[in-house]
Amino acid sequence: MLWTRRLAQTILICVVAACGTNTVKGQNAMPGAELEPVLLETLVDSLRVRNPVLRASRLTTQIHLERRREVSLADPSVMFTYFPRPVFTARGSQRWSLRAEQRFPFPGKLSLRRKIAEGDAVAATLRADDLENRLIFEVKQAYYRLYRMDRQLELAREFQQRLSVFEEAASSRYAVGLGQQQEILKAQLERGTLGVLIEALEADRTSTEKELARLLNFDKPEHIEPMGVISLPDPPNIPIETIVDSALTRHPEVAMLDTLMNNKRLEVSLAKKEWLPDLGIHASYISIAQEEIPASADGQDAFAIGASIRIPLFGGNRNVGVSRAQLEQTQLELDRIAIETEVRTHVDDLVSRLKRESRQMKLFAESLIPQAETTVEVTLSGYTSGRIGFLDLLDAERMLFALRNHLEETIEHYAIASAELERTVGGSIVEFTTPYRETP
């Protein structure tokens, strides 16, 4: 029986060594498809060009710019009057008259309206920038999810392949009377569980690709394979207040609220100016018929010029306009305070998450996973020599698989948190990772 024991041990060691810790490449790709990994920047560029919601938001800016051009003097009015029965005057019979009039708003009204239209255009641009930042963040979320799921699929298929090897080895040992049938059943059960996990990951991957297809305006979902390595910035290590100040300066939504508040101040001033009169200037030409008239009439046409003033006598609507503009200004000021508090809290939370996830990634990569790999090697050696049972080997393999999965999830969480922080501060967070010393 000694030679059969050695044969079973040799088979197990050789097959497991051949399997090793290599990942199963390409098994998450579509059958028969040669796919090139896609850069995140490529998807972001495609979003800017293809997303219809973002393009419509950009067109809103152009609409406001066109409205700015509409802010000008009112068109002059021309009035023609014909007298079916001529009016006889001392100068002769009036046959018809022609009157032209131009109205001029009170000085300052026109410039205020133009500034408000310019502010609306700036606010529309900032609103589109904020929408673009949100959509880019959603693309990054989907990309990092695909990256994590691809890595977990590779780990699951590798573990599944190793379990097949263990099952074959357990069957060989059971055939020669060195193992138990429970070992075979346990390996089969574990492989079945992994099959369910792989199916769930593939379904989630398909759902994520559909989400990307919606964001990028594709006719149908496309298989997207992220790059094998993603670049992760270091967590910020400068004071939180510095990051918050930068976010409040550059965040599009904050800048948009500041622009809208300035617009409301201008609207209050404009509403108050509605109490001031507008000026109108007109000129009239009256045609006089040449006919037999008394000696006192000379038969010459008449010409007159004049001016008119609009008197703001009924001011109910003007009071409402001033009150509404003031209330809207107060509302925007409160929104500005709320978003400042939200940004400060969110930045603090994201920086804490990044530091926590960074520590966990380091712990997984430098301590826990190497220890688990060593445990698997020692357990495998003990199992092949008959000193350790199959269930101990399976537990060691399962622990290594779980730790590697946790590492991939931690990488995803870190990448998404960094993308969310970049969205909040309105730029890259690399500038916030410079070394600094706290003053005592």
C-alpha positions as CSV (number, residue, x, y, z in Angstrom):
1,M,0.0,0.0,0.0
2,L,3.0,2.3,0.4
3,W,3.5,2.6,-3.4
4,T,-0.2,3.5,-3.9
5,R,0.1,6.2,-1.2
6,R,3.2,7.7,-2.9
7,L,1.5,7.5,-6.3
8,A,-1.6,9.4,-5.1
9,Q,0.6,12.0,-3.4
10,T,2.7,12.5,-6.5
11,I,-0.3,12.9,-8.7
12,L,-1.8,15.5,-6.4
13,I,1.4,17.5,-6.1
14,C,2.1,17.5,-9.8
15,V,-1.4,18.5,-10.9
16,V,-1.7,21.2,-8.2
17,A,1.7,22.6,-9.1
18,A,0.7,22.7,-12.8
19,C,-2.4,24.6,-11.8
20,G,-0.5,26.9,-9.5
21,T,-1.8,30.3,-8.7
22,N,-2.1,31.4,-12.3
23,T,-5.3,33.1,-13.2
24,V,-7.5,31.8,-16.0
25,K,-7.1,34.5,-18.6
26,G,-9.7,35.5,-21.1
27,Q,-12.5,33.3,-19.8
28,N,-14.7,36.3,-19.0
29,A,-14.5,37.5,-22.7
30,M,-17.1,36.8,-25.3
31,P,-16.5,33.5,-27.1
32,G,-14.6,33.9,-30.4
33,A,-14.0,37.6,-29.8
34,E,-10.6,39.3,-29.8
35,L,-11.1,42.3,-27.5
36,E,-8.6,45.0,-26.7
37,P,-8.7,46.4,-23.2
38,V,-10.4,49.8,-23.0
39,L,-8.9,52.8,-21.2
40,L,-11.2,54.7,-18.8
41,E,-10.2,57.9,-20.5
42,T,-11.6,56.5,-23.8
43,L,-15.0,55.9,-22.2
44,V,-15.0,59.4,-20.7
45,D,-14.3,61.0,-24.1
46,S,-17.0,58.9,-25.7
47,L,-19.4,60.1,-22.9
48,R,-18.7,63.8,-23.7
49,V,-19.5,63.2,-27.4
50,R,-22.3,60.7,-27.3
51,N,-24.4,61.3,-24.2
52,P,-27.6,63.1,-25.4
53,V,-28.5,64.5,-22.0
54,L,-25.1,66.2,-21.7
55,R,-25.3,67.5,-25.2
56,A,-28.7,69.0,-24.6
57,S,-27.4,70.6,-21.4
58,R,-24.6,72.2,-23.4
59,L,-27.2,73.5,-25.9
60,T,-29.0,75.3,-23.0
61,T,-25.9,77.5,-22.7
62,Q,-26.2,78.5,-26.3
63,I,-29.9,79.3,-25.9
64,H,-29.1,81.6,-23.0
65,L,-26.4,83.3,-25.0
66,E,-28.9,83.9,-27.8
67,R,-31.3,85.4,-25.3
68,R,-28.6,87.8,-24.2
69,R,-28.7,89.2,-27.8
70,E,-32.4,89.8,-27.4
71,V,-31.8,92.3,-24.6
72,S,-32.0,95.6,-26.6
73,L,-34.2,98.6,-27.1
74,A,-37.8,97.9,-28.1
75,D,-38.6,98.1,-31.7
76,P,-39.8,101.6,-32.8
77,S,-43.5,101.9,-33.7
78,V,-45.0,103.6,-36.7
79,M,-48.6,104.7,-36.9
80,F,-50.4,105.9,-40.0
81,T,-53.8,107.7,-39.8
82,Y,-56.1,108.4,-42.7
83,F,-59.0,110.8,-42.5
84,P,-61.9,109.7,-44.8
85,R,-63.4,113.1,-44.1
86,P,-60.5,115.6,-44.0
87,V,-60.3,117.8,-41.0
88,F,-60.2,121.4,-41.9
89,T,-57.8,123.6,-39.9
90,A,-56.5,127.1,-40.2
91,R,-53.6,125.6,-42.3
92,G,-55.8,123.6,-44.6
93,S,-57.5,120.1,-44.7
94,Q,-55.7,117.3,-42.9
95,R,-55.8,114.2,-45.2
96,W,-53.5,111.8,-43.3
97,S,-50.8,111.7,-40.6
98,L,-47.7,109.6,-40.0
99,R,-46.2,109.1,-36.5
100,A,-43.0,107.3,-35.4
101,E,-42.2,106.6,-31.8
102,Q,-39.2,105.1,-29.9
103,R,-39.3,104.1,-26.2
104,F,-36.2,104.2,-24.0
105,P,-36.2,102.4,-20.6
106,F,-34.9,104.3,-17.6
107,P,-31.1,104.4,-17.6
108,G,-29.7,101.2,-16.0
109,K,-32.6,98.9,-16.8
110,L,-31.1,97.6,-20.1
111,S,-27.7,97.0,-18.6
112,L,-29.2,95.1,-15.7
113,R,-31.2,92.9,-18.1
114,R,-28.1,92.2,-20.1
115,K,-26.1,91.2,-17.0
116,I,-28.9,88.9,-15.9
117,A,-28.9,87.2,-19.2
118,E,-25.1,86.8,-19.1
119,G,-25.4,85.3,-15.6
120,D,-28.1,82.8,-16.8
121,A,-25.7,81.7,-19.5
122,V,-22.9,81.2,-17.0
123,A,-25.2,79.3,-14.7
124,A,-26.3,77.1,-17.5
125,T,-22.6,76.3,-18.4
126,L,-21.9,75.5,-14.7
127,R,-25.0,73.3,-14.5
128,A,-23.8,71.4,-17.6
129,D,-20.3,71.1,-16.0
130,D,-21.9,69.6,-12.9
131,L,-24.0,67.2,-15.0
132,E,-20.8,66.2,-16.8
133,N,-19.0,65.5,-13.6
134,R,-21.9,63.4,-12.3
135,L,-22.0,61.3,-15.5
136,I,-18.2,60.9,-15.6
137,F,-18.5,59.6,-12.0
138,E,-21.2,57.1,-13.1
139,V,-18.9,55.9,-15.9
140,K,-16.0,55.5,-13.5
141,Q,-18.2,53.5,-11.1
142,A,-19.3,51.2,-13.9
143,Y,-15.7,50.8,-15.1
144,Y,-14.3,50.0,-11.7
145,R,-17.2,47.5,-11.1
146,L,-16.3,45.8,-14.3
147,Y,-12.6,45.7,-13.3
148,R,-13.5,44.1,-9.9
149,M,-15.9,41.6,-11.4
150,D,-13.4,40.5,-14.0
151,R,-10.8,39.9,-11.4
152,Q,-13.2,38.0,-9.2
153,L,-14.3,35.9,-12.1
154,E,-10.7,35.0,-12.7
155,L,-10.2,34.1,-9.1
156,A,-13.4,32.0,-9.0
157,R,-12.5,30.1,-12.2
158,E,-9.0,29.5,-10.9
159,F,-10.4,28.2,-7.6
160,Q,-12.9,26.1,-9.5
161,Q,-10.1,24.6,-11.5
162,R,-8.1,23.8,-8.4
163,L,-11.2,22.2,-6.9
164,S,-11.5,20.0,-9.9
165,V,-7.9,18.9,-9.3
166,F,-8.6,18.2,-5.7
167,E,-11.7,16.2,-6.6
168,E,-9.7,14.1,-9.0
169,A,-7.0,13.6,-6.3
170,A,-9.7,12.8,-3.7
171,S,-11.2,10.2,-6.1
172,S,-7.8,8.6,-6.7
173,R,-7.2,8.4,-2.9
174,Y,-10.6,7.0,-2.4
175,A,-10.1,4.4,-5.1
176,V,-7.0,3.1,-3.4
177,G,-8.6,3.3,0.0
178,L,-6.7,6.3,1.4
179,G,-9.5,8.8,1.3
180,Q,-13.2,9.2,2.2
181,Q,-16.1,9.8,-0.1
182,Q,-17.0,12.9,2.0
183,E,-13.9,14.6,0.5
184,I,-15.2,14.1,-3.0
185,L,-18.7,15.3,-2.1
186,K,-17.2,18.3,-0.3
187,A,-15.2,19.3,-3.4
188,Q,-18.2,18.9,-5.6
189,L,-20.4,21.0,-3.3
190,E,-17.7,23.8,-3.2
191,R,-17.4,23.7,-7.0
192,G,-21.2,24.0,-7.3
193,T,-21.2,27.0,-5.0
194,L,-18.5,28.6,-7.1
195,G,-20.6,28.0,-10.2
196,V,-23.5,30.0,-8.6
197,L,-21.1,32.8,-7.7
198,I,-19.7,32.9,-11.3
199,E,-23.2,33.0,-12.7
200,A,-24.1,35.9,-10.4
201,L,-20.9,37.8,-11.3
202,E,-21.6,37.4,-15.0
203,A,-25.2,38.6,-14.6
204,D,-24.0,41.7,-12.7
205,R,-21.4,42.3,-15.4
206,T,-24.0,42.2,-18.1
207,S,-26.2,44.7,-16.1
208,T,-23.2,47.0,-15.7
209,E,-22.5,46.9,-19.4
210,K,-26.1,47.9,-20.0
211,E,-25.6,50.8,-17.7
212,L,-22.6,51.9,-19.7
213,A,-24.5,51.5,-22.9
214,R,-27.1,53.9,-21.6
215,L,-24.5,56.4,-20.5
216,L,-22.6,56.2,-23.8
217,N,-25.8,56.1,-25.9
218,F,-25.0,52.8,-27.5
219,D,-27.7,51.0,-29.5
220,K,-27.1,47.8,-27.6
221,P,-24.7,46.7,-24.8
222,E,-21.1,46.1,-25.8
223,H,-18.6,43.9,-24.1
224,I,-16.1,46.2,-22.4
225,E,-12.9,44.8,-20.9
226,P,-11.0,47.2,-18.6
227,M,-7.3,47.5,-18.5
228,G,-5.5,44.9,-16.4
229,V,-4.2,47.5,-14.0
230,I,-5.9,50.7,-12.9
231,S,-4.0,53.7,-11.5
232,L,-4.9,54.6,-7.9
233,P,-3.8,57.9,-6.4
234,D,-2.5,58.0,-2.8
235,P,-5.0,59.2,-0.2
236,P,-4.9,63.0,0.5
237,N,-2.5,63.9,3.3
238,I,-3.1,67.7,3.7
239,P,-5.5,69.4,6.0
240,I,-9.2,68.8,5.3
241,E,-10.0,72.5,5.3
242,T,-7.6,73.0,2.4
243,I,-9.4,70.4,0.3
244,V,-12.8,71.9,1.3
245,D,-11.7,75.4,0.3
246,S,-10.6,74.0,-3.1
247,A,-13.9,72.2,-3.5
248,L,-15.9,75.3,-2.6
249,T,-13.9,77.3,-5.2
250,R,-14.0,74.8,-8.1
251,H,-17.2,72.8,-7.6
252,P,-19.6,73.6,-10.5
253,E,-22.7,73.5,-8.3
254,V,-21.2,75.9,-5.8
255,A,-20.1,78.3,-8.5
256,M,-23.6,78.0,-10.1
257,L,-25.3,79.0,-6.8
258,D,-22.9,81.9,-6.5
259,T,-23.8,83.0,-10.0
260,L,-27.5,82.6,-9.4
261,M,-27.3,84.6,-6.1
262,N,-25.6,87.4,-8.0
263,N,-28.3,87.3,-10.6
264,K,-31.0,87.5,-7.9
265,R,-29.3,90.6,-6.5
266,L,-29.5,92.1,-10.0
267,E,-33.1,91.1,-10.4
268,V,-34.0,92.8,-7.1
269,S,-32.3,96.0,-8.4
270,L,-34.2,95.7,-11.7
271,A,-37.5,95.1,-9.9
272,K,-36.9,98.3,-7.9
273,K,-36.1,100.2,-11.0
274,E,-39.5,99.3,-12.4
275,W,-40.8,102.1,-10.2
276,L,-38.9,104.6,-12.4
277,P,-40.5,106.0,-15.5
278,D,-39.6,105.1,-19.1
279,L,-39.2,107.7,-21.7
280,G,-40.7,107.8,-25.2
281,I,-39.9,110.2,-28.1
282,H,-42.1,110.6,-31.1
283,A,-42.4,112.6,-34.3
284,S,-45.5,113.2,-36.4
285,Y,-46.0,114.3,-39.9
286,I,-49.4,115.7,-41.0
287,S,-50.3,116.0,-44.7
288,I,-52.3,119.2,-45.5
289,A,-54.3,119.4,-48.7
290,Q,-53.8,122.4,-51.0
291,E,-57.2,123.7,-51.9
292,E,-59.3,126.8,-51.9
293,I,-58.9,128.0,-48.3
294,P,-59.3,131.3,-46.5
295,A,-56.6,133.8,-46.9
296,S,-55.3,133.0,-43.4
297,A,-54.3,129.4,-44.4
298,D,-51.1,128.8,-46.2
299,G,-51.6,125.1,-47.2
300,Q,-48.3,123.9,-45.8
301,D,-47.9,120.4,-44.2
302,A,-47.4,120.3,-40.5
303,F,-44.6,118.6,-38.5
304,A,-44.5,118.0,-34.7
305,I,-42.1,116.3,-32.2
306,G,-42.8,115.3,-28.7
307,A,-41.9,113.1,-25.7
308,S,-43.9,110.9,-23.3
309,I,-43.2,109.4,-19.9
310,R,-44.6,106.1,-18.6
311,I,-45.9,106.8,-15.1
312,P,-45.6,103.7,-12.8
313,L,-48.9,104.6,-11.1
314,F,-50.2,101.1,-10.2
315,G,-47.4,99.3,-8.4
316,G,-49.0,96.1,-7.2
317,N,-47.1,93.9,-9.7
318,R,-43.9,95.7,-9.0
319,N,-44.1,95.1,-5.3
320,V,-44.7,91.4,-6.0
321,G,-41.6,91.3,-8.3
322,V,-39.4,92.8,-5.7
323,S,-40.7,90.5,-2.9
324,R,-40.3,87.4,-5.1
325,A,-36.8,88.3,-6.2
326,Q,-35.8,88.9,-2.5
327,L,-37.3,85.6,-1.4
328,E,-35.5,83.7,-4.2
329,Q,-32.3,85.4,-3.2
330,T,-32.7,84.2,0.4
331,Q,-33.5,80.7,-0.8
332,L,-30.3,80.5,-2.8
333,E,-28.3,81.8,0.1
334,L,-29.7,79.0,2.3
335,D,-28.9,76.5,-0.5
336,R,-25.4,77.8,-0.6
337,I,-24.9,77.3,3.2
338,A,-26.4,73.8,2.9
339,I,-24.1,72.7,0.1
340,E,-21.1,74.2,1.9
341,T,-21.9,72.0,4.9
342,E,-22.6,69.0,2.7
343,V,-19.3,69.5,0.8
344,R,-17.3,69.8,4.0
345,T,-18.9,66.7,5.6
346,H,-18.6,64.7,2.4
347,V,-14.9,65.6,1.8
348,D,-14.1,64.6,5.4
349,D,-15.9,61.3,5.0
350,L,-14.3,60.5,1.6
351,V,-10.8,61.2,2.9
352,S,-11.4,59.0,5.9
353,R,-12.7,56.2,3.7
354,L,-9.7,56.5,1.4
355,K,-7.2,56.3,4.3
356,R,-9.1,53.3,5.7
357,E,-9.3,51.5,2.4
358,S,-5.6,52.2,1.8
359,R,-4.7,50.6,5.1
360,Q,-6.8,47.6,4.3
361,M,-5.3,47.2,0.8
362,K,-1.9,47.2,2.4
363,L,-2.9,44.8,5.1
364,F,-4.4,42.4,2.5
365,A,-1.5,42.6,0.0
366,E,1.4,42.6,2.4
367,S,0.2,40.5,5.3
368,L,-3.0,38.5,5.1
369,I,-2.8,37.1,1.6
370,P,0.9,36.1,1.9
371,Q,0.1,34.4,5.2
372,A,-2.9,32.6,3.6
373,E,-0.7,31.5,0.6
374,T,1.9,30.1,3.1
375,T,-0.9,28.4,5.0
376,V,-2.1,26.8,1.7
377,E,1.4,25.6,0.9
378,V,1.9,24.1,4.3
379,T,-1.5,22.5,4.4
380,L,-1.1,21.1,0.9
381,S,2.2,19.6,1.9
382,G,0.6,18.1,5.1
383,Y,-2.3,16.8,3.1
384,T,-0.1,15.1,0.5
385,S,1.9,13.5,3.3
386,G,-1.2,12.3,5.0
387,R,-0.8,14.4,8.2
388,I,-3.7,16.8,7.4
389,G,-7.2,16.0,6.2
390,F,-8.9,17.3,3.1
391,L,-11.3,19.6,4.9
392,D,-8.3,21.5,6.4
393,L,-6.9,21.9,2.9
394,L,-10.3,23.1,1.6
395,D,-10.6,25.6,4.5
396,A,-7.2,27.0,3.7
397,E,-8.0,27.3,0.0
398,R,-11.3,28.9,0.8
399,M,-9.7,31.4,3.1
400,L,-7.1,32.4,0.5
401,F,-9.9,32.8,-2.1
402,A,-12.0,35.0,0.3
403,L,-9.0,37.3,1.1
404,R,-8.2,37.8,-2.6
405,N,-11.9,38.6,-3.2
406,H,-11.9,41.1,-0.3
407,L,-8.8,42.7,-1.8
408,E,-10.5,43.2,-5.1
409,E,-13.6,44.7,-3.4
410,T,-11.4,47.0,-1.4
411,I,-9.6,48.2,-4.6
412,E,-13.0,48.9,-6.1
413,H,-14.2,50.9,-3.0
414,Y,-10.9,52.9,-3.0
415,A,-11.2,53.7,-6.7
416,I,-14.8,54.8,-6.5
417,A,-14.1,56.9,-3.4
418,S,-11.2,58.6,-5.1
419,A,-13.4,59.3,-8.2
420,E,-16.2,60.7,-5.9
421,L,-13.7,62.9,-4.2
422,E,-12.4,64.2,-7.6
423,R,-16.0,65.0,-8.5
424,T,-16.6,66.8,-5.2
425,V,-13.4,69.0,-5.5
426,G,-13.8,69.5,-9.2
427,G,-10.4,68.2,-10.2
428,S,-7.7,65.6,-9.6
429,I,-6.8,64.7,-6.0
430,V,-3.2,64.2,-6.9
431,E,-2.5,67.8,-5.9
432,F,-3.7,66.9,-2.3
433,T,-1.1,64.2,-1.8
434,T,2.0,66.3,-1.3
435,P,3.8,65.8,2.0
436,Y,3.3,68.3,4.7
437,R,4.1,68.9,8.4
438,E,1.6,70.0,10.9
439,T,2.6,73.1,12.8
440,P,2.8,72.6,16.6
